[in-house]
């Protein structure tokens, strides 16, 4: 088996690219970073400091997993830099490379496998479960119990009855009666707007029978139509995690291959 001696240089370039894609994908502000920062005039957000519904939503666990993956990628990049600068003719080089590469590779593979499994369990399972105990996503319930959401206008519905605001609601309501109209309008939620998923909004709209906090539905992009930005950023993180795991396996094989070639060359000399 012939190993290209310049392979580690190419591996370093790929590692830098993957790390760069992780960093570029991180939101450092905005609703995906902190959904409680979302404001909405329709439901009166943000609230007053003394408001009893002024409670915080859960943190973005998907983003935290992406941070861990990015750190793993950064550590791997650092190790590859050290590897490329190391004197391969040193008598101690083979032993050090064997132990360090094996340990780091094993830990990284296990960690990435856990992260990918976590993403699969939430993104592919919990997001698609209309009977989730801790609160099924309203969009998931709508798709499972009514019809597929194909347009953003379908993200505007009653979370209890699943009646669409525009096509199925009573168009003959007394619009001149402000109180009646206000009560009627408040019965519908716009799930294409992140603010409707916050714990503050759910509390204020008195929809706590659904769940105390549905922010995870938005953070994980459980609806490709209603939460397209969050959906595609989670898709990007899932692909990057899978690519990083594959890259770690390939890197381990190539570096270990170089070790055996170097060891054999030293024996011959």
C-alpha positions in Angstrom: 0.0 0.0 0.0 1.4 3.4 -1.1 0.6 6.4 1.1 1.1 9.9 -0.4 3.6 11.6 1.9 1.7 14.9 1.3 -1.6 13.4 2.5 -1.5 15.1 6.0 -1.2 18.5 4.3 -4.4 17.8 2.3 -6.0 16.5 5.5 -5.1 19.7 7.3 -6.7 21.8 4.5 -9.9 19.8 4.7 -9.9 20.1 8.5 -9.5 23.8 8.3 -12.4 24.0 5.8 -14.7 21.9 8.0 -13.9 24.0 11.1 -14.5 27.2 9.1 -17.9 25.9 8.0 -18.8 25.3 11.6 -17.8 28.8 12.7 -19.6 30.4 9.7 -22.8 28.5 10.5 -23.0 29.7 14.2 -25.6 32.4 14.9 -24.1 34.8 17.5 -27.3 36.8 17.8 -30.9 36.7 16.8 -33.8 34.2 17.4 -31.9 31.0 16.7 -29.3 32.0 19.2 -31.9 33.2 21.8 -35.6 32.8 20.9 -36.6 35.1 23.9 -35.0 38.0 22.0 -37.9 37.7 19.5 -40.3 40.6 19.5 -43.9 40.7 18.1 -46.5 43.4 18.3 -49.3 41.0 17.7 -48.8 39.1 20.9 -47.1 42.0 22.9 -43.5 40.9 23.1 -41.3 41.8 24.8 -43.3 41.9 28.1 -43.0 44.2 31.0 -40.4 43.3 33.7 -43.2 42.7 36.2 -45.4 40.5 33.9 -46.1 37.1 35.4 -45.5 35.5 32.0 -42.0 36.9 31.8 -40.3 33.5 31.9 -37.4 32.1 29.9 -37.5 29.5 27.2 -35.1 26.6 27.0 -31.6 27.1 25.5 -30.9 26.0 21.9 -29.6 22.4 22.5 -29.0 22.0 18.8 -26.6 24.9 18.8 -24.8 23.6 21.8 -24.2 20.3 20.1 -22.9 22.2 17.1 -20.5 24.0 19.5 -19.1 20.7 20.7 -18.7 19.4 17.1 -16.9 22.6 16.2 -14.5 22.3 19.2 -13.7 18.7 18.1 -13.0 19.9 14.6 -10.8 22.7 16.0 -8.8 20.3 18.2 -8.3 18.0 15.2 -7.1 20.9 13.1 -4.6 21.8 15.9 -3.3 18.3 16.1 -2.9 18.1 12.4 -0.9 21.3 12.5 1.4 19.8 15.2 1.6 16.6 13.2 2.8 18.4 10.0 5.4 20.3 12.0 6.7 17.2 13.8 10.1 15.7 12.8 9.1 12.3 11.5 12.8 11.1 11.7 12.7 11.3 15.5 13.2 8.0 17.3 10.3 8.8 19.6 7.9 9.9 16.8 6.2 6.6 16.1 5.3 5.8 19.7 3.9 9.3 20.3 1.9 9.3 17.1 0.4 5.8 17.9 -0.8 6.8 21.4 -2.0 10.3 20.7 -3.7 9.4 17.4 -5.4 6.4 18.8 -6.7 8.1 21.9 -7.8 11.3 20.2 -9.4 9.4 17.3 -11.3 7.0 19.6 -12.6 9.8 21.9 -13.6 12.0 18.9 -15.4 9.1 17.1 -17.4 8.2 20.2 -18.3 11.9 20.9 -19.4 12.5 17.3 -21.4 9.3 17.3 -23.2 10.5 20.4 -23.9 13.9 18.9 -25.2 12.4 15.6 -27.4 10.0 17.5 -28.8 12.9 19.6 -29.6 14.8 16.4 -31.3 11.8 14.9 -33.4 11.2 18.0 -34.7 14.8 18.1 -34.7 15.9 14.5 -35.9 12.7 12.9 -37.9 11.2 15.8 -39.2 13.8 18.4 -39.9 16.3 15.7 -42.1 13.8 13.9 -43.9 12.5 17.0 -47.4 14.1 17.3 -47.9 12.5 20.8 -44.6 13.7 22.4 -45.2 13.8 26.2 -43.3 17.0 26.8 -45.3 18.8 24.1 -45.7 17.8 20.4 -44.9 20.6 17.9 -48.2 22.2 16.7 -47.0 21.9 13.1 -46.3 18.2 13.6 -49.8 17.7 15.0 -51.2 19.6 12.0 -49.4 17.5 9.5 -50.1 14.2 11.2 -53.7 14.8 12.0 -54.8 17.1 9.1 -52.7 17.6 6.0 -49.2 18.3 4.8 -48.0 21.9 5.2 -47.0 23.0 1.8 -47.2 26.8 2.1 -46.3 29.3 4.7 -50.0 30.5 4.9 -50.8 27.1 6.3 -48.6 27.9 9.3 -51.4 30.2 10.6 -53.9 28.0 12.4 -55.6 27.3 15.7 -53.3 25.0 17.8 -56.2 23.3 19.5 -58.7 22.7 16.7 -56.1 22.9 13.9 -58.4 25.1 11.9 -56.7 27.3 9.3 -57.0 31.0 9.8 -57.6 32.0 6.2 -59.4 29.1 4.4 -61.4 27.3 7.1 -62.3 30.0 9.7 -65.6 31.8 9.8 -65.3 34.7 7.4 -68.6 36.2 8.4 -67.5 37.1 11.9 -68.7 40.5 13.2 -65.6 42.5 12.4 -67.3 45.7 13.8 -67.2 44.2 17.2 -63.7 44.8 18.4 -63.8 42.6 21.5 -65.3 39.7 19.6 -62.8 40.1 16.8 -59.9 40.3 19.2 -60.9 37.1 21.0 -61.4 35.4 17.6 -58.0 36.5 16.3 -56.2 35.4 19.4 -57.4 31.9 18.9 -55.0 31.5 16.0 -51.2 31.2 16.1 -48.6 32.0 13.4 -46.1 29.2 13.6 -43.9 30.7 10.9 -43.0 33.3 13.5 -40.5 32.3 16.2 -42.1 34.4 19.0 -45.2 32.0 19.0 -42.9 29.2 20.3 -41.6 31.0 23.3 -42.6 30.2 26.9 -43.6 33.8 27.3 -46.0 33.8 24.4 -47.6 30.4 25.3 -48.2 31.7 28.8 -49.7 35.0 27.7 -51.9 33.2 25.1 -52.9 30.7 27.8 -52.0 27.7 25.6 -50.1 25.8 28.4 -52.2 22.7 27.7 -50.0 22.1 24.7 -46.7 22.6 26.6 -45.1 25.1 28.8 -42.4 25.8 26.2 -42.2 24.8 22.5 -39.0 26.7 21.7 -37.3 23.4 20.9 -39.7 23.0 17.9 -38.3 26.2 16.4 -34.7 25.7 17.4 -34.6 22.3 15.7 -36.5 23.5 12.7 -39.2 20.8 13.0 -41.2 22.3 10.2 -39.3 22.8 6.9 -42.0 25.2 5.7 -42.8 27.2 8.8 -39.2 27.3 10.2 -37.2 27.0 7.0 -34.1 29.0 8.4 -33.8 26.8 11.5 -34.5 23.6 9.4 -31.7 24.3 7.0 -29.2 25.3 9.6 -29.9 22.0 11.5 -29.5 20.1 8.2 -26.1 21.8 7.7 -25.0 20.8 11.2 -26.1 17.2 10.7 -24.2 17.0 7.4 -21.1 18.6 8.9 -21.2 16.2 11.9 -21.4 13.2 9.5 -18.6 14.6 7.4 -16.5 15.2 10.4 -16.9 11.7 11.7 -16.0 10.3 8.3 -13.0 12.6 8.1 -11.8 11.4 11.5 -11.9 7.8 10.4 -10.0 8.6 7.1 -7.4 10.7 9.0 -6.8 7.9 11.5 -6.3 5.3 8.7 -3.8 7.6 6.8 -1.8 8.6 9.8 -1.5 5.1 11.1 -0.5 4.0 7.6 2.3 6.5 7.6 3.4 5.2 11.0 3.7 1.6 9.8 5.6 2.8 6.6 7.9 4.9 8.8 8.5 2.1 11.2 9.3 -0.4 8.4 11.7 2.1 6.8 13.6 2.6 10.1 13.9 -1.2 10.5 15.3 -1.5 7.0 17.8 1.3 7.6 
